[in-house]
Amino acid sequence: MLIDDELIGRPLTAAERDEVMAEALRTWPEVEKRWREWNARSIAHQAAREAARVAAGLPAKCEAELAHEAQLEREWAEMKRHRT
């Protein structure tokens, strides 16, 4: 059962749940499009940073460092979303 204590403080009724799911399905293509655009920008940004790092004579980061950095960026973005 879906519960959103912050917004309504109780379980959703079946009708409310159906309405929420219908809205989510209607907006999904736009949400997915925005996510793909954000992901592409993120990858391009990471590649540019890595190229600048190598151009400056620094060693390239290993995959583990890149994955950790990406995770930190995702966590930061999530924290920013929750603050607004």
PDB file of N, CA, C and O in Angstrom:
ATOM      1  N   MET A   1       0.843  -1.176   0.000  1.00  0.00           N
ATOM      2  CA  MET A   1       0.000   0.000   0.000  1.00  0.00           C
ATOM      3  C   MET A   1       0.893   1.244   0.000  1.00  0.00           C
ATOM      4  O   MET A   1       1.906   1.294   0.697  1.00  0.00           O
ATOM      5  N   LEU A   2       0.507   2.227  -0.777  1.00  0.00           N
ATOM      6  CA  LEU A   2       1.272   3.464  -0.853  1.00  0.00           C
ATOM      7  C   LEU A   2       0.901   4.376   0.309  1.00  0.00           C
ATOM      8  O   LEU A   2      -0.277   4.590   0.596  1.00  0.00           O
ATOM      9  N   ILE A   3       1.913   4.904   0.966  1.00  0.00           N
ATOM     10  CA  ILE A   3       1.690   5.840   2.066  1.00  0.00           C
ATOM     11  C   ILE A   3       2.591   7.043   1.840  1.00  0.00           C
ATOM     12  O   ILE A   3       3.770   6.884   1.525  1.00  0.00           O
ATOM     13  N   ASP A   4       2.054   8.232   1.996  1.00  0.00           N
ATOM     14  CA  ASP A   4       2.863   9.436   1.916  1.00  0.00           C
ATOM     15  C   ASP A   4       2.530  10.291   3.124  1.00  0.00           C
ATOM     16  O   ASP A   4       1.688  11.186   3.058  1.00  0.00           O
ATOM     17  N   ASP A   5       3.210   9.997   4.237  1.00  0.00           N
ATOM     18  CA  ASP A   5       2.939  10.704   5.486  1.00  0.00           C
ATOM     19  C   ASP A   5       3.197  12.197   5.389  1.00  0.00           C
ATOM     20  O   ASP A   5       2.519  12.987   6.046  1.00  0.00           O
ATOM     21  N   GLU A   6       4.178  12.596   4.571  1.00  0.00           N
ATOM     22  CA  GLU A   6       4.494  14.020   4.472  1.00  0.00           C
ATOM     23  C   GLU A   6       3.364  14.803   3.804  1.00  0.00           C
ATOM     24  O   GLU A   6       3.108  15.952   4.165  1.00  0.00           O
ATOM     25  N   LEU A   7       2.692  14.189   2.835  1.00  0.00           N
ATOM     26  CA  LEU A   7       1.669  14.918   2.088  1.00  0.00           C
ATOM     27  C   LEU A   7       0.260  14.714   2.625  1.00  0.00           C
ATOM     28  O   LEU A   7      -0.475  15.683   2.821  1.00  0.00           O
ATOM     29  N   ILE A   8      -0.123  13.466   2.865  1.00  0.00           N
ATOM     30  CA  ILE A   8      -1.504  13.240   3.286  1.00  0.00           C
ATOM     31  C   ILE A   8      -1.612  12.516   4.619  1.00  0.00           C
ATOM     32  O   ILE A   8      -2.685  12.525   5.222  1.00  0.00           O
ATOM     33  N   GLY A   9      -0.553  11.894   5.098  1.00  0.00           N
ATOM     34  CA  GLY A   9      -0.545  11.292   6.423  1.00  0.00           C
ATOM     35  C   GLY A   9      -1.370  10.030   6.576  1.00  0.00           C
ATOM     36  O   GLY A   9      -1.668   9.617   7.696  1.00  0.00           O
ATOM     37  N   ARG A  10      -1.737   9.420   5.481  1.00  0.00           N
ATOM     38  CA  ARG A  10      -2.536   8.197   5.564  1.00  0.00           C
ATOM     39  C   ARG A  10      -2.317   7.379   4.294  1.00  0.00           C
ATOM     40  O   ARG A  10      -1.813   7.901   3.299  1.00  0.00           O
ATOM     41  N   PRO A  11      -2.691   6.111   4.322  1.00  0.00           N
ATOM     42  CA  PRO A  11      -2.599   5.316   3.090  1.00  0.00           C
ATOM     43  C   PRO A  11      -3.531   5.884   2.020  1.00  0.00           C
ATOM     44  O   PRO A  11      -4.586   6.437   2.331  1.00  0.00           O
ATOM     45  N   LEU A  12      -3.137   5.745   0.783  1.00  0.00           N
ATOM     46  CA  LEU A  12      -3.991   6.188  -0.318  1.00  0.00           C
ATOM     47  C   LEU A  12      -5.161   5.227  -0.487  1.00  0.00           C
ATOM     48  O   LEU A  12      -5.031   4.024  -0.257  1.00  0.00           O
ATOM     49  N   THR A  13      -6.282   5.762  -0.882  1.00  0.00           N
ATOM     50  CA  THR A  13      -7.414   4.894  -1.218  1.00  0.00           C
ATOM     51  C   THR A  13      -7.132   4.260  -2.579  1.00  0.00           C
ATOM     52  O   THR A  13      -6.222   4.685  -3.291  1.00  0.00           O
ATOM     53  N   ALA A  14      -7.904   3.257  -2.930  1.00  0.00           N
ATOM     54  CA  ALA A  14      -7.718   2.603  -4.228  1.00  0.00           C
ATOM     55  C   ALA A  14      -7.901   3.604  -5.369  1.00  0.00           C
ATOM     56  O   ALA A  14      -7.143   3.582  -6.338  1.00  0.00           O
ATOM     57  N   ALA A  15      -8.891   4.471  -5.262  1.00  0.00           N
ATOM     58  CA  ALA A  15      -9.132   5.476  -6.309  1.00  0.00           C
ATOM     59  C   ALA A  15      -7.968   6.461  -6.399  1.00  0.00           C
ATOM     60  O   ALA A  15      -7.537   6.818  -7.495  1.00  0.00           O
ATOM     61  N   GLU A  16      -7.461   6.899  -5.245  1.00  0.00           N
ATOM     62  CA  GLU A  16      -6.315   7.822  -5.240  1.00  0.00           C
ATOM     63  C   GLU A  16      -5.086   7.143  -5.834  1.00  0.00           C
ATOM     64  O   GLU A  16      -4.346   7.751  -6.607  1.00  0.00           O
ATOM     65  N   ARG A  17      -4.875   5.894  -5.474  1.00  0.00           N
ATOM     66  CA  ARG A  17      -3.732   5.144  -5.991  1.00  0.00           C
ATOM     67  C   ARG A  17      -3.844   5.009  -7.509  1.00  0.00           C
ATOM     68  O   ARG A  17      -2.854   5.186  -8.220  1.00  0.00           O
ATOM     69  N   ASP A  18      -5.040   4.698  -8.010  1.00  0.00           N
ATOM     70  CA  ASP A  18      -5.241   4.586  -9.454  1.00  0.00           C
ATOM     71  C   ASP A  18      -4.980   5.915 -10.150  1.00  0.00           C
ATOM     72  O   ASP A  18      -4.392   5.951 -11.231  1.00  0.00           O
ATOM     73  N   GLU A  19      -5.416   7.000  -9.535  1.00  0.00           N
ATOM     74  CA  GLU A  19      -5.210   8.332 -10.110  1.00  0.00           C
ATOM     75  C   GLU A  19      -3.720   8.680 -10.161  1.00  0.00           C
ATOM     76  O   GLU A  19      -3.232   9.207 -11.161  1.00  0.00           O
ATOM     77  N   VAL A  20      -3.014   8.387  -9.089  1.00  0.00           N
ATOM     78  CA  VAL A  20      -1.575   8.663  -9.036  1.00  0.00           C
ATOM     79  C   VAL A  20      -0.837   7.835 -10.085  1.00  0.00           C
ATOM     80  O   VAL A  20       0.041   8.347 -10.779  1.00  0.00           O
ATOM     81  N   MET A  21      -1.189   6.566 -10.198  1.00  0.00           N
ATOM     82  CA  MET A  21      -0.528   5.702 -11.175  1.00  0.00           C
ATOM     83  C   MET A  21      -0.837   6.150 -12.604  1.00  0.00           C
ATOM     84  O   MET A  21       0.048   6.133 -13.460  1.00  0.00           O
ATOM     85  N   ALA A  22      -2.077   6.548 -12.867  1.00  0.00           N
ATOM     86  CA  ALA A  22      -2.439   7.023 -14.204  1.00  0.00           C
ATOM     87  C   ALA A  22      -1.639   8.275 -14.560  1.00  0.00           C
ATOM     88  O   ALA A  22      -1.159   8.408 -15.686  1.00  0.00           O
ATOM     89  N   GLU A  23      -1.497   9.186 -13.609  1.00  0.00           N
ATOM     90  CA  GLU A  23      -0.711  10.407 -13.843  1.00  0.00           C
ATOM     91  C   GLU A  23       0.756  10.065 -14.082  1.00  0.00           C
ATOM     92  O   GLU A  23       1.398  10.642 -14.960  1.00  0.00           O
ATOM     93  N   ALA A  24       1.277   9.138 -13.307  1.00  0.00           N
ATOM     94  CA  ALA A  24       2.676   8.724 -13.481  1.00  0.00           C
ATOM     95  C   ALA A  24       2.888   8.125 -14.869  1.00  0.00           C
ATOM     96  O   ALA A  24       3.896   8.404 -15.518  1.00  0.00           O
ATOM     97  N   LEU A  25       1.956   7.316 -15.319  1.00  0.00           N
ATOM     98  CA  LEU A  25       2.075   6.717 -16.649  1.00  0.00           C
ATOM     99  C   LEU A  25       1.947   7.764 -17.748  1.00  0.00           C
ATOM    100  O   LEU A  25       2.628   7.667 -18.769  1.00  0.00           O
ATOM    101  N   ARG A  26       1.087   8.763 -17.558  1.00  0.00           N
ATOM    102  CA  ARG A  26       0.942   9.834 -18.552  1.00  0.00           C
ATOM    103  C   ARG A  26       2.216  10.664 -18.664  1.00  0.00           C
ATOM    104  O   ARG A  26       2.606  11.060 -19.762  1.00  0.00           O
ATOM    105  N   THR A  27       2.855  10.925 -17.550  1.00  0.00           N
ATOM    106  CA  THR A  27       4.028  11.806 -17.565  1.00  0.00           C
ATOM    107  C   THR A  27       5.341  11.055 -17.753  1.00  0.00           C
ATOM    108  O   THR A  27       6.386  11.685 -17.913  1.00  0.00           O
ATOM    109  N   TRP A  28       5.312   9.730 -17.737  1.00  0.00           N
ATOM    110  CA  TRP A  28       6.547   8.953 -17.805  1.00  0.00           C
ATOM    111  C   TRP A  28       7.409   9.285 -19.021  1.00  0.00           C
ATOM    112  O   TRP A  28       8.615   9.457 -18.846  1.00  0.00           O
ATOM    113  N   PRO A  29       6.875   9.387 -20.244  1.00  0.00           N
ATOM    114  CA  PRO A  29       7.746   9.690 -21.384  1.00  0.00           C
ATOM    115  C   PRO A  29       8.546  10.985 -21.192  1.00  0.00           C
ATOM    116  O   PRO A  29       9.727  11.038 -21.532  1.00  0.00           O
ATOM    117  N   GLU A  30       7.914  12.018 -20.653  1.00  0.00           N
ATOM    118  CA  GLU A  30       8.615  13.288 -20.426  1.00  0.00           C
ATOM    119  C   GLU A  30       9.671  13.142 -19.337  1.00  0.00           C
ATOM    120  O   GLU A  30      10.775  13.672 -19.465  1.00  0.00           O
ATOM    121  N   VAL A  31       9.340  12.433 -18.282  1.00  0.00           N
ATOM    122  CA  VAL A  31      10.297  12.209 -17.194  1.00  0.00           C
ATOM    123  C   VAL A  31      11.496  11.428 -17.715  1.00  0.00           C
ATOM    124  O   VAL A  31      12.641  11.767 -17.416  1.00  0.00           O
ATOM    125  N   GLU A  32      11.233  10.385 -18.493  1.00  0.00           N
ATOM    126  CA  GLU A  32      12.321   9.578 -19.041  1.00  0.00           C
ATOM    127  C   GLU A  32      13.181  10.399 -19.994  1.00  0.00           C
ATOM    128  O   GLU A  32      14.405  10.272 -19.991  1.00  0.00           O
ATOM    129  N   LYS A  33      12.545  11.246 -20.812  1.00  0.00           N
ATOM    130  CA  LYS A  33      13.292  12.110 -21.739  1.00  0.00           C
ATOM    131  C   LYS A  33      14.217  13.056 -20.970  1.00  0.00           C
ATOM    132  O   LYS A  33      15.385  13.214 -21.323  1.00  0.00           O
ATOM    133  N   ARG A  34      13.682  13.686 -19.911  1.00  0.00           N
ATOM    134  CA  ARG A  34      14.515  14.600 -19.107  1.00  0.00           C
ATOM    135  C   ARG A  34      15.663  13.849 -18.451  1.00  0.00           C
ATOM    136  O   ARG A  34      16.783  14.356 -18.384  1.00  0.00           O
ATOM    137  N   TRP A  35      15.386  12.631 -17.963  1.00  0.00           N
ATOM    138  CA  TRP A  35      16.446  11.850 -17.334  1.00  0.00           C
ATOM    139  C   TRP A  35      17.529  11.506 -18.346  1.00  0.00           C
ATOM    140  O   TRP A  35      18.715  11.614 -18.036  1.00  0.00           O
ATOM    141  N   ARG A  36      17.143  11.095 -19.547  1.00  0.00           N
ATOM    142  CA  ARG A  36      18.136  10.758 -20.578  1.00  0.00           C
ATOM    143  C   ARG A  36      18.969  11.983 -20.955  1.00  0.00           C
ATOM    144  O   ARG A  36      20.179  11.873 -21.151  1.00  0.00           O
ATOM    145  N   GLU A  37      18.331  13.145 -21.059  1.00  0.00           N
ATOM    146  CA  GLU A  37      19.073  14.375 -21.361  1.00  0.00           C
ATOM    147  C   GLU A  37      20.051  14.695 -20.239  1.00  0.00           C
ATOM    148  O   GLU A  37      21.207  15.034 -20.491  1.00  0.00           O
ATOM    149  N   TRP A  38      19.583  14.586 -18.999  1.00  0.00           N
ATOM    150  CA  TRP A  38      20.458  14.848 -17.856  1.00  0.00           C
ATOM    151  C   TRP A  38      21.620  13.863 -17.852  1.00  0.00           C
ATOM    152  O   TRP A  38      22.759  14.256 -17.599  1.00  0.00           O
ATOM    153  N   ASN A  39      21.351  12.597 -18.125  1.00  0.00           N
ATOM    154  CA  ASN A  39      22.387  11.572 -18.128  1.00  0.00           C
ATOM    155  C   ASN A  39      23.424  11.855 -19.218  1.00  0.00           C
ATOM    156  O   ASN A  39      24.625  11.721 -18.982  1.00  0.00           O
ATOM    157  N   ALA A  40      22.966  12.246 -20.408  1.00  0.00           N
ATOM    158  CA  ALA A  40      23.892  12.560 -21.500  1.00  0.00           C
ATOM    159  C   ALA A  40      24.774  13.755 -21.133  1.00  0.00           C
ATOM    160  O   ALA A  40      25.976  13.747 -21.396  1.00  0.00           O
ATOM    161  N   ARG A  41      24.169  14.787 -20.523  1.00  0.00           N
ATOM    162  CA  ARG A  41      24.968  15.950 -20.091  1.00  0.00           C
ATOM    163  C   ARG A  41      25.981  15.541 -19.027  1.00  0.00           C
ATOM    164  O   ARG A  41      27.120  16.008 -19.026  1.00  0.00           O
ATOM    165  N   SER A  42      25.560  14.680 -18.140  1.00  0.00           N
ATOM    166  CA  SER A  42      26.433  14.225 -17.063  1.00  0.00           C
ATOM    167  C   SER A  42      27.634  13.462 -17.622  1.00  0.00           C
ATOM    168  O   SER A  42      28.767  13.666 -17.184  1.00  0.00           O
ATOM    169  N   ILE A  43      27.381  12.592 -18.582  1.00  0.00           N
ATOM    170  CA  ILE A  43      28.462  11.820 -19.202  1.00  0.00           C
ATOM    171  C   ILE A  43      29.415  12.750 -19.946  1.00  0.00           C
ATOM    172  O   ILE A  43      30.632  12.599 -19.847  1.00  0.00           O
ATOM    173  N   ALA A  44      28.867  13.715 -20.693  1.00  0.00           N
ATOM    174  CA  ALA A  44      29.712  14.666 -21.424  1.00  0.00           C
ATOM    175  C   ALA A  44      30.542  15.507 -20.459  1.00  0.00           C
ATOM    176  O   ALA A  44      31.719  15.769 -20.708  1.00  0.00           O
ATOM    177  N   HIS A  45      29.924  15.925 -19.362  1.00  0.00           N
ATOM    178  CA  HIS A  45      30.628  16.716 -18.353  1.00  0.00           C
ATOM    179  C   HIS A  45      31.776  15.906 -17.751  1.00  0.00           C
ATOM    180  O   HIS A  45      32.881  16.420 -17.580  1.00  0.00           O
ATOM    181  N   GLN A  46      31.512  14.650 -17.435  1.00  0.00           N
ATOM    182  CA  GLN A  46      32.551  13.788 -16.861  1.00  0.00           C
ATOM    183  C   GLN A  46      33.695  13.587 -17.851  1.00  0.00           C
ATOM    184  O   GLN A  46      34.863  13.622 -17.464  1.00  0.00           O
ATOM    185  N   ALA A  47      33.367  13.377 -19.119  1.00  0.00           N
ATOM    186  CA  ALA A  47      34.400  13.187 -20.134  1.00  0.00           C
ATOM    187  C   ALA A  47      35.255  14.446 -20.283  1.00  0.00           C
ATOM    188  O   ALA A  47      36.474  14.356 -20.423  1.00  0.00           O
ATOM    189  N   ALA A  48      34.619  15.613 -20.253  1.00  0.00           N
ATOM    190  CA  ALA A  48      35.363  16.872 -20.360  1.00  0.00           C
ATOM    191  C   ALA A  48      36.279  17.063 -19.157  1.00  0.00           C
ATOM    192  O   ALA A  48      37.421  17.498 -19.305  1.00  0.00           O
ATOM    193  N   ARG A  49      35.785  16.740 -17.980  1.00  0.00           N
ATOM    194  CA  ARG A  49      36.625  16.864 -16.783  1.00  0.00           C
ATOM    195  C   ARG A  49      37.809  15.914 -16.847  1.00  0.00           C
ATOM    196  O   ARG A  49      38.924  16.275 -16.472  1.00  0.00           O
ATOM    197  N   GLU A  50      37.567  14.704 -17.321  1.00  0.00           N
ATOM    198  CA  GLU A  50      38.652  13.726 -17.420  1.00  0.00           C
ATOM    199  C   GLU A  50      39.680  14.164 -18.465  1.00  0.00           C
ATOM    200  O   GLU A  50      40.882  14.006 -18.255  1.00  0.00           O
ATOM    201  N   ALA A  51      39.211  14.713 -19.587  1.00  0.00           N
ATOM    202  CA  ALA A  51      40.130  15.201 -20.619  1.00  0.00           C
ATOM    203  C   ALA A  51      40.968  16.356 -20.085  1.00  0.00           C
ATOM    204  O   ALA A  51      42.167  16.427 -20.357  1.00  0.00           O
ATOM    205  N   ALA A  52      40.355  17.255 -19.330  1.00  0.00           N
ATOM    206  CA  ALA A  52      41.093  18.374 -18.742  1.00  0.00           C
ATOM    207  C   ALA A  52      42.118  17.869 -17.740  1.00  0.00           C
ATOM    208  O   ALA A  52      43.223  18.404 -17.653  1.00  0.00           O
ATOM    209  N   ARG A  53      41.760  16.860 -16.998  1.00  0.00           N
ATOM    210  CA  ARG A  53      42.679  16.277 -16.018  1.00  0.00           C
ATOM    211  C   ARG A  53      43.915  15.700 -16.716  1.00  0.00           C
ATOM    212  O   ARG A  53      45.044  15.935 -16.286  1.00  0.00           O
ATOM    213  N   VAL A  54      43.692  14.947 -17.787  1.00  0.00           N
ATOM    214  CA  VAL A  54      44.804  14.345 -18.528  1.00  0.00           C
ATOM    215  C   VAL A  54      45.628  15.437 -19.214  1.00  0.00           C
ATOM    216  O   VAL A  54      46.857  15.363 -19.238  1.00  0.00           O
ATOM    217  N   ALA A  55      44.952  16.458 -19.774  1.00  0.00           N
ATOM    218  CA  ALA A  55      45.657  17.560 -20.441  1.00  0.00           C
ATOM    219  C   ALA A  55      46.542  18.321 -19.460  1.00  0.00           C
ATOM    220  O   ALA A  55      47.570  18.875 -19.850  1.00  0.00           O
ATOM    221  N   ALA A  56      46.148  18.350 -18.199  1.00  0.00           N
ATOM    222  CA  ALA A  56      46.937  19.040 -17.175  1.00  0.00           C
ATOM    223  C   ALA A  56      48.095  18.178 -16.678  1.00  0.00           C
ATOM    224  O   ALA A  56      48.860  18.597 -15.809  1.00  0.00           O
ATOM    225  N   GLY A  57      48.220  16.972 -17.233  1.00  0.00           N
ATOM    226  CA  GLY A  57      49.325  16.107 -16.844  1.00  0.00           C
ATOM    227  C   GLY A  57      49.031  15.222 -15.646  1.00  0.00           C
ATOM    228  O   GLY A  57      49.931  14.554 -15.137  1.00  0.00           O
ATOM    229  N   LEU A  58      47.804  15.207 -15.195  1.00  0.00           N
ATOM    230  CA  LEU A  58      47.429  14.348 -14.070  1.00  0.00           C
ATOM    231  C   LEU A  58      47.035  12.973 -14.596  1.00  0.00           C
ATOM    232  O   LEU A  58      46.581  12.854 -15.734  1.00  0.00           O
ATOM    233  N   PRO A  59      47.199  11.948 -13.794  1.00  0.00           N
ATOM    234  CA  PRO A  59      46.816  10.613 -14.263  1.00  0.00           C
ATOM    235  C   PRO A  59      45.294  10.495 -14.387  1.00  0.00           C
ATOM    236  O   PRO A  59      44.545  11.140 -13.654  1.00  0.00           O
ATOM    237  N   ALA A  60      44.864   9.672 -15.314  1.00  0.00           N
ATOM    238  CA  ALA A  60      43.427   9.424 -15.472  1.00  0.00           C
ATOM    239  C   ALA A  60      42.915   8.692 -14.237  1.00  0.00           C
ATOM    240  O   ALA A  60      43.645   7.932 -13.601  1.00  0.00           O
ATOM    241  N   LYS A  61      41.666   8.929 -13.914  1.00  0.00           N
ATOM    242  CA  LYS A  61      41.081   8.260 -12.753  1.00  0.00           C
ATOM    243  C   LYS A  61      40.726   6.820 -13.115  1.00  0.00           C
ATOM    244  O   LYS A  61      40.398   6.517 -14.262  1.00  0.00           O
ATOM    245  N   CYS A  62      40.797   5.947 -12.124  1.00  0.00           N
ATOM    246  CA  CYS A  62      40.391   4.565 -12.354  1.00  0.00           C
ATOM    247  C   CYS A  62      38.861   4.486 -12.323  1.00  0.00           C
ATOM    248  O   CYS A  62      38.193   5.432 -11.905  1.00  0.00           O
ATOM    249  N   GLU A  63      38.325   3.370 -12.762  1.00  0.00           N
ATOM    250  CA  GLU A  63      36.865   3.190 -12.816  1.00  0.00           C
ATOM    251  C   GLU A  63      36.216   3.335 -11.444  1.00  0.00           C
ATOM    252  O   GLU A  63      35.125   3.893 -11.334  1.00  0.00           O
ATOM    253  N   ALA A  64      36.872   2.841 -10.403  1.00  0.00           N
ATOM    254  CA  ALA A  64      36.302   2.928  -9.053  1.00  0.00           C
ATOM    255  C   ALA A  64      36.183   4.385  -8.612  1.00  0.00           C
ATOM    256  O   ALA A  64      35.185   4.771  -8.003  1.00  0.00           O
ATOM    257  N   GLU A  65      37.198   5.193  -8.917  1.00  0.00           N
ATOM    258  CA  GLU A  65      37.141   6.616  -8.561  1.00  0.00           C
ATOM    259  C   GLU A  65      36.028   7.326  -9.325  1.00  0.00           C
ATOM    260  O   GLU A  65      35.316   8.162  -8.767  1.00  0.00           O
ATOM    261  N   LEU A  66      35.883   6.989 -10.601  1.00  0.00           N
ATOM    262  CA  LEU A  66      34.828   7.602 -11.406  1.00  0.00           C
ATOM    263  C   LEU A  66      33.448   7.206 -10.888  1.00  0.00           C
ATOM    264  O   LEU A  66      32.547   8.041 -10.814  1.00  0.00           O
ATOM    265  N   ALA A  67      33.282   5.936 -10.531  1.00  0.00           N
ATOM    266  CA  ALA A  67      31.993   5.467 -10.013  1.00  0.00           C
ATOM    267  C   ALA A  67      31.672   6.146  -8.686  1.00  0.00           C
ATOM    268  O   ALA A  67      30.531   6.543  -8.448  1.00  0.00           O
ATOM    269  N   HIS A  68      32.676   6.280  -7.824  1.00  0.00           N
ATOM    270  CA  HIS A  68      32.457   6.925  -6.530  1.00  0.00           C
ATOM    271  C   HIS A  68      32.080   8.398  -6.719  1.00  0.00           C
ATOM    272  O   HIS A  68      31.170   8.906  -6.063  1.00  0.00           O
ATOM    273  N   GLU A  69      32.781   9.063  -7.610  1.00  0.00           N
ATOM    274  CA  GLU A  69      32.490  10.470  -7.883  1.00  0.00           C
ATOM    275  C   GLU A  69      31.073  10.634  -8.445  1.00  0.00           C
ATOM    276  O   GLU A  69      30.353  11.555  -8.061  1.00  0.00           O
ATOM    277  N   ALA A  70      30.683   9.747  -9.346  1.00  0.00           N
ATOM    278  CA  ALA A  70      29.328   9.805  -9.909  1.00  0.00           C
ATOM    279  C   ALA A  70      28.282   9.584  -8.821  1.00  0.00           C
ATOM    280  O   ALA A  70      27.240  10.240  -8.819  1.00  0.00           O
ATOM    281  N   GLN A  71      28.555   8.660  -7.892  1.00  0.00           N
ATOM    282  CA  GLN A  71      27.626   8.407  -6.793  1.00  0.00           C
ATOM    283  C   GLN A  71      27.492   9.644  -5.906  1.00  0.00           C
ATOM    284  O   GLN A  71      26.387   9.996  -5.494  1.00  0.00           O
ATOM    285  N   LEU A  72      28.610  10.299  -5.614  1.00  0.00           N
ATOM    286  CA  LEU A  72      28.558  11.517  -4.806  1.00  0.00           C
ATOM    287  C   LEU A  72      27.738  12.604  -5.496  1.00  0.00           C
ATOM    288  O   LEU A  72      26.970  13.316  -4.849  1.00  0.00           O
ATOM    289  N   GLU A  73      27.905  12.725  -6.808  1.00  0.00           N
ATOM    290  CA  GLU A  73      27.140  13.725  -7.557  1.00  0.00           C
ATOM    291  C   GLU A  73      25.648  13.411  -7.525  1.00  0.00           C
ATOM    292  O   GLU A  73      24.829  14.321  -7.397  1.00  0.00           O
ATOM    293  N   ARG A  74      25.284  12.128  -7.641  1.00  0.00           N
ATOM    294  CA  ARG A  74      23.870  11.740  -7.566  1.00  0.00           C
ATOM    295  C   ARG A  74      23.300  12.050  -6.186  1.00  0.00           C
ATOM    296  O   ARG A  74      22.186  12.560  -6.067  1.00  0.00           O
ATOM    297  N   GLU A  75      24.073  11.739  -5.140  1.00  0.00           N
ATOM    298  CA  GLU A  75      23.613  12.011  -3.777  1.00  0.00           C
ATOM    299  C   GLU A  75      23.437  13.511  -3.551  1.00  0.00           C
ATOM    300  O   GLU A  75      22.477  13.937  -2.909  1.00  0.00           O
ATOM    301  N   TRP A  76      24.359  14.306  -4.075  1.00  0.00           N
ATOM    302  CA  TRP A  76      24.269  15.758  -3.927  1.00  0.00           C
ATOM    303  C   TRP A  76      23.023  16.284  -4.643  1.00  0.00           C
ATOM    304  O   TRP A  76      22.298  17.121  -4.104  1.00  0.00           O
ATOM    305  N   ALA A  77      22.780  15.787  -5.860  1.00  0.00           N
ATOM    306  CA  ALA A  77      21.596  16.211  -6.607  1.00  0.00           C
ATOM    307  C   ALA A  77      20.324  15.827  -5.857  1.00  0.00           C
ATOM    308  O   ALA A  77      19.366  16.599  -5.827  1.00  0.00           O
ATOM    309  N   GLU A  78      20.308  14.652  -5.255  1.00  0.00           N
ATOM    310  CA  GLU A  78      19.144  14.206  -4.487  1.00  0.00           C
ATOM    311  C   GLU A  78      18.927  15.099  -3.270  1.00  0.00           C
ATOM    312  O   GLU A  78      17.791  15.459  -2.962  1.00  0.00           O
ATOM    313  N   MET A  79      20.000  15.458  -2.579  1.00  0.00           N
ATOM    314  CA  MET A  79      19.878  16.342  -1.417  1.00  0.00           C
ATOM    315  C   MET A  79      19.340  17.707  -1.835  1.00  0.00           C
ATOM    316  O   MET A  79      18.507  18.287  -1.139  1.00  0.00           O
ATOM    317  N   LYS A  80      19.817  18.225  -2.977  1.00  0.00           N
ATOM    318  CA  LYS A  80      19.339  19.519  -3.454  1.00  0.00           C
ATOM    319  C   LYS A  80      17.855  19.456  -3.779  1.00  0.00           C
ATOM    320  O   LYS A  80      17.121  20.402  -3.492  1.00  0.00           O
ATOM    321  N   ARG A  81      17.401  18.351  -4.377  1.00  0.00           N
ATOM    322  CA  ARG A  81      15.982  18.201  -4.701  1.00  0.00           C
ATOM    323  C   ARG A  81      15.129  18.208  -3.445  1.00  0.00           C
ATOM    324  O   ARG A  81      14.042  18.787  -3.442  1.00  0.00           O
ATOM    325  N   HIS A  82      15.599  17.577  -2.379  1.00  0.00           N
ATOM    326  CA  HIS A  82      14.818  17.498  -1.150  1.00  0.00           C
ATOM    327  C   HIS A  82      14.777  18.824  -0.401  1.00  0.00           C
ATOM    328  O   HIS A  82      13.856  19.062   0.380  1.00  0.00           O
ATOM    329  N   ARG A  83      15.762  19.691  -0.629  1.00  0.00           N
ATOM    330  CA  ARG A  83      15.779  20.991   0.044  1.00  0.00           C
ATOM    331  C   ARG A  83      14.815  21.972  -0.588  1.00  0.00           C
ATOM    332  O   ARG A  83      14.400  22.928   0.068  1.00  0.00           O
ATOM    333  N   THR A  84      14.444  21.764  -1.850  1.00  0.00           N
ATOM    334  CA  THR A  84      13.559  22.724  -2.527  1.00  0.00           C
ATOM    335  C   THR A  84      12.123  22.316  -2.426  1.00  0.00           C
ATOM    336  O   THR A  84      11.246  23.010  -2.940  1.00  0.00           O
TER     337      THR A  84
END
